[in-house]
Amino acid sequence: MIETAVDNAQDYEHLHPKSRELVNLPVEERIIKRWRGMWINHKAADNLVATLDRYLVTPPSLRPRNLLIYGESGVGKSTILERWEKRVRTDNAKRVEAEDFDGVGDWAVLPTVRIQTPPAGDETKLYNNFLIEFGIRPSPSMGLAQKELLVRRLIAQCGVKVILMDEFHNALSGRFDKRLHFNVLIKNLTNETGVPIVAAGTEGVKLVFEKEDQLLRRFNFVQLERMKMDAEWRKILGAYNRLIPLRRPSDLAEAGLSERLYSLSKGVIGELSNLLHDAAVAAIETGEERITEAVVRSVR
C-alpha cells in the first residue's frame, strides 16, 4: 500500500541518491521549486556543448566566425546556453581563485557574457543589456556612442571570449532597414573585438539568414531538432525515472507510456519536461507516488 511506504530515504533504490533525500518533502519543495534545476543530458546537448567549448578556446581574429543555434521553441537552446555559461564561469572563478597567490584579487574575468537580443535590434537596448550584464547600470545621460565604446572596452578588459545572444529572432522581426542596421552592428562588434557571437533563435531566423548574405557568410549553423522516439528517447525517460523524487518507481520507458509521452510532447524536450512536471505533482497529490498512463491522462 502507498500508505506503508517507508520513510528512510536509503530504501528508495529506484532513485538517484540526491533524489532519495527529497522524497519526504512536501510537493512544493520536492517538485515545484526544484524542477527547473533538473537537467537531463542527451546526445544533441553534448554535441552542442563540444562545439561551444571549441569556440571558447579559439583565439580572437579580425573576422571571427559566429554561430547560430536555431530550432523551434522548447528544444533546449536557451537551457543549454545557460548551463554552459554557468559551467564556464564557475570553472573560470575556480581558476582565478587558485591563481590568486597573494590574495589581493584581480580584475573581473568573464569568459562569456549572455544577453537577451532586444526587439527590432534596438541599438540602445542592445548596449544597455551588455552593460547590465557587466554589472553597470546605464546612465540616462550616457550617449549611444559612449555606451558602445564602454561595451567594447569591457569586453576587452574582462577577457570575454564568447558573446551569447539569446532570442536572436527578436532582432530580425522589424523592417528591412532595421535588420540591415543590426547586421552592421553585429559585424562591427565582432570585427572590432575579435570575439565571436553565438546566437540562438527560432527556425525562422535561419530563413532570414539565407536571404541576407552579410549574415549568411559570417555564421556557422547548428540546428536543434525534436527528439526521435528511439534509444536516446528511452535513455532520457530512464534518467527521469531516477531523478523525479517519487516514492514508487515509475517506468516511463515502458512501451505504452513512452509512446504516450512522445505523442503528447511531439518529441519537444521542453514539452516533455512540462508534462512530467505536472504528472509528478499529480502523482504526489493523489498518493499514487509514481507516474503511470492514468496519471498522465489526468493532466493532459
C-alpha positions as CSV (number, residue, x, y, z in Angstrom):
1,M,0.0,0.0,0.0
2,I,1.1,3.6,-0.7
3,E,0.5,4.5,3.0
4,T,3.0,2.0,4.2
5,A,5.9,3.4,2.2
6,V,8.9,3.6,4.4
7,D,10.3,7.0,5.2
8,N,14.0,6.1,5.2
9,A,15.5,7.7,2.1
10,Q,18.1,5.0,1.6
11,D,15.3,2.5,0.8
12,Y,14.3,4.2,-2.4
13,E,16.7,2.2,-4.5
14,H,15.0,3.2,-7.8
15,L,16.1,6.8,-7.3
16,H,19.4,8.7,-7.7
17,P,21.0,9.2,-4.3
18,K,20.3,13.0,-4.4
19,S,16.7,12.4,-5.3
20,R,16.3,10.0,-2.3
21,E,16.9,12.9,0.0
22,L,13.8,14.7,-1.3
23,V,11.1,12.1,-1.2
24,N,9.7,13.1,2.1
25,L,9.4,16.8,1.4
26,P,6.1,18.4,0.5
27,V,5.2,18.7,-3.2
28,E,6.3,22.4,-3.3
29,E,9.8,21.6,-2.2
30,R,10.0,18.2,-3.8
31,I,8.9,19.1,-7.3
32,I,7.7,22.7,-7.9
33,K,10.7,24.7,-6.6
34,R,13.4,22.3,-7.7
35,W,12.1,21.3,-11.2
36,R,13.9,24.0,-13.2
37,G,17.2,22.8,-11.8
38,M,16.8,19.3,-13.1
39,W,18.9,18.6,-16.2
40,I,18.7,15.5,-18.4
41,N,21.7,15.1,-20.6
42,H,21.3,13.9,-24.2
43,K,23.4,13.5,-27.3
44,A,22.4,16.7,-29.1
45,A,23.2,18.7,-26.0
46,D,26.6,17.0,-25.7
47,N,27.4,17.8,-29.3
48,L,26.4,21.4,-28.9
49,V,28.5,21.8,-25.7
50,A,31.5,20.4,-27.5
51,T,31.0,23.0,-30.3
52,L,30.7,25.8,-27.7
53,D,33.9,24.6,-26.0
54,R,35.8,24.9,-29.2
55,Y,34.6,28.5,-29.7
56,L,35.8,29.2,-26.2
57,V,39.4,28.2,-27.0
58,T,39.5,29.7,-30.5
59,P,41.9,32.8,-30.5
60,P,40.4,36.2,-31.4
61,S,40.6,37.1,-35.1
62,L,39.9,40.1,-37.3
63,R,36.9,38.3,-38.8
64,P,35.6,35.8,-36.3
65,R,33.2,33.1,-37.4
66,N,30.0,33.3,-35.5
67,L,27.5,30.5,-34.7
68,L,23.7,30.4,-35.0
69,I,21.8,27.8,-33.0
70,Y,18.3,27.5,-34.3
71,G,15.2,25.4,-33.7
72,E,11.6,25.6,-32.6
73,S,10.7,26.8,-29.2
74,G,11.2,24.2,-26.4
75,V,14.0,22.1,-28.0
76,G,16.5,23.3,-25.4
77,K,18.5,26.2,-27.0
78,S,18.3,28.6,-24.1
79,T,18.7,26.0,-21.4
80,I,21.9,24.6,-23.0
81,L,23.4,28.1,-23.3
82,E,22.5,29.0,-19.7
83,R,24.0,25.8,-18.3
84,W,27.2,26.1,-20.5
85,E,27.7,29.7,-19.5
86,K,27.3,28.8,-15.8
87,R,29.8,26.0,-16.1
88,V,32.3,28.2,-17.9
89,R,32.0,31.0,-15.3
90,T,32.3,28.5,-12.4
91,D,35.4,26.9,-13.9
92,N,36.9,30.3,-14.5
93,A,36.2,31.5,-11.0
94,K,37.9,28.4,-9.5
95,R,40.9,29.0,-11.8
96,V,41.2,32.7,-10.8
97,E,40.9,31.9,-7.1
98,A,43.6,29.2,-7.4
99,E,46.0,31.6,-9.1
100,D,45.4,34.4,-6.7
101,F,48.5,33.5,-4.7
102,D,48.8,36.7,-2.6
103,G,45.1,37.1,-2.0
104,V,44.7,40.6,-3.4
105,G,42.2,39.7,-6.1
106,D,42.3,40.6,-9.7
107,W,40.2,42.3,-12.4
108,A,36.9,40.6,-13.1
109,V,37.3,38.0,-15.8
110,L,34.2,36.9,-17.7
111,P,34.9,34.4,-20.4
112,T,31.3,34.7,-21.6
113,V,28.5,37.3,-21.5
114,R,24.9,36.4,-22.3
115,I,22.3,38.9,-23.2
116,Q,18.7,38.9,-24.5
117,T,18.6,40.3,-28.0
118,P,16.4,43.4,-28.0
119,P,13.2,43.7,-30.1
120,A,13.9,45.0,-33.6
121,G,17.6,45.1,-32.8
122,D,17.2,48.3,-30.8
123,E,20.8,49.6,-30.6
124,T,20.4,51.5,-27.3
125,K,18.7,48.4,-25.6
126,L,21.5,46.2,-27.0
127,Y,24.3,48.2,-25.3
128,N,22.2,48.6,-22.2
129,N,21.8,44.8,-22.0
130,F,25.5,44.4,-22.3
131,L,26.2,47.0,-19.6
132,I,23.8,45.4,-17.2
133,E,25.4,42.0,-17.8
134,F,28.8,43.6,-16.8
135,G,27.2,44.9,-13.6
136,I,26.9,48.5,-14.7
137,R,23.6,50.5,-14.5
138,P,23.3,52.5,-17.7
139,S,23.1,56.2,-17.0
140,P,20.4,58.2,-18.8
141,S,22.9,60.9,-19.6
142,M,25.3,58.5,-21.3
143,G,25.1,58.8,-25.1
144,L,24.9,55.9,-27.5
145,A,28.5,56.4,-28.7
146,Q,29.7,56.3,-25.1
147,K,27.8,53.1,-24.4
148,E,29.2,51.5,-27.5
149,L,32.8,52.4,-26.6
150,L,32.3,51.3,-23.0
151,V,30.9,47.9,-24.0
152,R,33.8,47.3,-26.3
153,R,36.3,48.3,-23.6
154,L,34.6,46.0,-21.1
155,I,34.7,43.1,-23.5
156,A,38.5,43.5,-23.8
157,Q,39.2,44.2,-20.1
158,C,37.1,41.3,-18.9
159,G,38.7,38.8,-21.3
160,V,35.4,37.9,-23.0
161,K,35.9,35.0,-25.4
162,V,32.3,34.3,-26.5
163,I,29.3,36.6,-26.7
164,L,26.0,34.8,-26.2
165,M,22.8,36.4,-27.7
166,D,19.6,34.6,-26.9
167,E,16.2,35.2,-28.6
168,F,18.1,36.4,-31.7
169,H,14.9,36.3,-33.8
170,N,13.8,39.4,-31.8
171,A,16.3,41.5,-33.9
172,L,15.1,40.2,-37.2
173,S,11.4,41.0,-36.8
174,G,11.5,44.6,-37.8
175,R,11.7,46.5,-41.1
176,F,14.4,45.7,-43.6
177,D,16.3,48.9,-42.8
178,K,16.3,48.0,-39.1
179,R,17.6,44.5,-39.8
180,L,20.3,45.9,-42.1
181,H,21.4,48.3,-39.4
182,F,21.5,45.5,-36.8
183,N,23.6,43.4,-39.2
184,V,26.1,46.2,-39.4
185,L,26.2,46.4,-35.6
186,I,26.9,42.7,-35.3
187,K,29.6,42.8,-37.9
188,N,31.3,45.8,-36.3
189,L,31.1,44.4,-32.8
190,T,32.7,41.1,-33.8
191,N,35.3,42.7,-36.1
192,E,36.5,45.3,-33.6
193,T,36.5,43.0,-30.5
194,G,37.6,39.8,-32.3
195,V,35.1,37.9,-30.2
196,P,32.6,35.6,-31.9
197,I,28.9,35.7,-31.3
198,V,26.9,32.6,-30.5
199,A,23.2,33.4,-31.2
200,A,20.1,31.3,-30.5
201,G,16.8,31.8,-32.2
202,T,13.8,30.1,-33.7
203,E,13.7,28.3,-37.1
204,G,12.6,31.5,-38.8
205,V,16.0,33.1,-38.1
206,K,17.7,30.6,-40.5
207,L,15.3,31.7,-43.3
208,V,16.3,35.4,-42.8
209,F,19.9,34.5,-42.8
210,E,19.6,32.7,-46.1
211,K,18.2,35.9,-47.7
212,E,20.8,38.2,-46.3
213,D,24.3,37.4,-47.5
214,Q,26.0,39.6,-44.9
215,L,24.7,37.3,-42.2
216,L,25.0,34.0,-44.0
217,R,28.7,34.4,-44.7
218,R,29.6,35.2,-41.1
219,F,27.8,32.4,-39.3
220,N,28.1,28.6,-38.9
221,F,24.8,26.8,-38.1
222,V,23.6,24.2,-35.7
223,Q,20.0,23.0,-35.7
224,L,18.4,21.6,-32.6
225,E,15.6,19.3,-33.6
226,R,12.8,17.4,-31.9
227,M,13.8,14.1,-30.3
228,K,13.0,10.9,-32.2
229,M,11.4,8.0,-30.5
230,D,14.5,5.9,-30.4
231,A,17.1,4.6,-27.9
232,E,18.0,8.2,-27.0
233,W,14.4,9.0,-26.1
234,R,14.2,5.9,-23.9
235,K,17.5,6.9,-22.2
236,I,16.1,10.3,-21.4
237,L,12.9,8.7,-19.9
238,G,15.1,6.4,-17.9
239,A,17.0,9.3,-16.5
240,Y,13.7,11.0,-15.4
241,N,12.8,7.7,-13.7
242,R,15.9,8.1,-11.5
243,L,15.7,11.9,-10.9
244,I,12.0,12.6,-10.2
245,P,11.7,12.1,-6.4
246,L,8.7,9.8,-6.3
247,R,8.4,7.1,-3.6
248,R,7.4,4.4,-6.0
249,P,9.3,3.5,-9.2
250,S,7.8,4.8,-12.5
251,D,8.5,3.0,-15.8
252,L,8.5,5.9,-18.2
253,A,10.4,3.9,-20.8
254,E,7.8,1.2,-20.9
255,A,6.5,0.9,-24.5
256,G,2.9,2.2,-23.9
257,L,3.8,5.0,-21.6
258,S,6.9,6.0,-23.7
259,E,4.7,6.3,-26.8
260,R,2.1,8.2,-24.9
261,L,4.6,10.7,-23.7
262,Y,6.1,11.1,-27.1
263,S,2.7,11.6,-28.7
264,L,1.8,14.3,-26.2
265,S,5.2,16.1,-26.3
266,K,5.8,15.5,-30.0
267,G,9.4,15.0,-29.1
268,V,10.0,18.5,-27.9
269,I,12.1,18.2,-24.8
270,G,10.6,21.3,-23.1
271,E,7.1,19.9,-23.6
272,L,8.2,16.6,-22.1
273,S,9.6,18.4,-19.1
274,N,6.3,20.4,-18.6
275,L,4.3,17.2,-19.0
276,L,6.3,15.2,-16.5
277,H,6.3,18.1,-14.0
278,D,2.5,18.2,-14.0
279,A,2.4,14.4,-13.8
280,A,4.8,14.3,-10.9
281,V,2.7,16.8,-9.0
282,A,-0.4,14.9,-9.7
283,A,1.2,11.6,-8.6
284,I,2.1,13.1,-5.2
285,E,-1.2,14.8,-4.6
286,T,-3.2,11.7,-5.4
287,G,-1.0,9.4,-3.3
288,E,0.0,7.3,-6.4
289,E,3.7,8.3,-5.9
290,R,4.6,7.2,-9.4
291,I,3.8,8.3,-13.0
292,T,1.5,6.0,-14.9
293,E,-0.5,6.3,-18.0
294,A,-3.6,7.1,-15.9
295,V,-1.7,9.9,-14.1
296,V,-0.6,11.3,-17.5
297,R,-4.1,11.2,-18.8
298,S,-5.3,13.1,-15.7
299,V,-3.1,16.1,-16.5
300,R,-3.4,16.0,-20.4
